Amino acid sequence: MLGGGGTVLQEVALGNKSLADYTHLAGRGVVQEIRALAEGLNGKRVLHVSATAFGGGVSEILYSLVPLMRDIGLDVSWQVIMGREEFFNATKLLHNSLQGDPKSLTSSDWELFDQYNEMNARSLDGEWDVIIIHDPQPVGIRHYAPDHGRHWVWRCHIDLSEPNPDPIERLLPLISEYDATVWHMEQYVPDGLDGHGGVQIVPPAIDPLSPKNMALSPDDASYVCDQFGIDVDRPLICQVSRFEPWSARWRPTTRRAGSSSSAPTSTRAATPTSRSSTTSTTLGQSR
């Protein structure tokens, strides 16, 4: 049994960002359009809930997105759920099985999943105009605390096009309770949600001003590669994701390094099939 009482959901401390800093990249017209669209949302209370504040794509998104939402006039918070190791071991298996891993959760795993979702839901405080739940780990929160949000959105950051049947069958009733769901690609939406009117497609994006995405000069890039013993005079394949079966499925193809030409050469590049959460790039000798 899990203990109750006390604060479970934890607020994430964030710095400030200004949309104006992106003017030289997006253009003044785009920035002005965003601010104009946001005028009707001024003061709306929005809560993001995720599994962790560190070490994943969701947290990278929210460290940029939440401050920018605040900058255009919304009242936005980001909170992370509490869970012991047993819970996150179960949700890691869930995460993989939803992407095709044949292993499924046991009845004990599902019991832990339900208990932690209910416990975190009961610690939800206040009333929000929109609550956005990110990924499978906290998907059950809406089921246990529906009255805390006027509108509920489930944001899925993984590919559910070929899931293990058992976990997706278990989760579809919970997902269907949300007013809207958001996906990277239409192909990622599982069959059971095809008729759900709230399905929205929002392609993934990056923050061009974050440290990971800052432009590097060829000399700086060569220096970094040299620290890891990488020979920059040879063609490289770069996968921008975890190198694991459930992050990408690969098919080999032949492509000239540094070119969009499809003419076969001696350079082989790996390209993802349907799972675009992974990005691949082939770098030529000229870098």
Protein Blocks (a to p, Z undefined) as FASTA:
>chain_A
ZZeejjfbdcdddddddfklmmmmnopklmmmmmmmmmmmgoiacddddfbfghiaklmm
mmmmmmmmmmnopacddddddddfklmmmmmmmmmmmnopabdcdfklmmmmmmmmmmmm
mmpgcjdfbdcdehjklmmmmmmmmmlpfbdcdddfbdfkbgcfklmmmmmmmmmmpmbd
cdfbfklpcfklmmpmkbccddddddfkbmklpccdfklmmmmmmmnopafkbccddddd
dddfkloccddddddehiabfbdcfbdcdddfklmkbccddddfkZZ
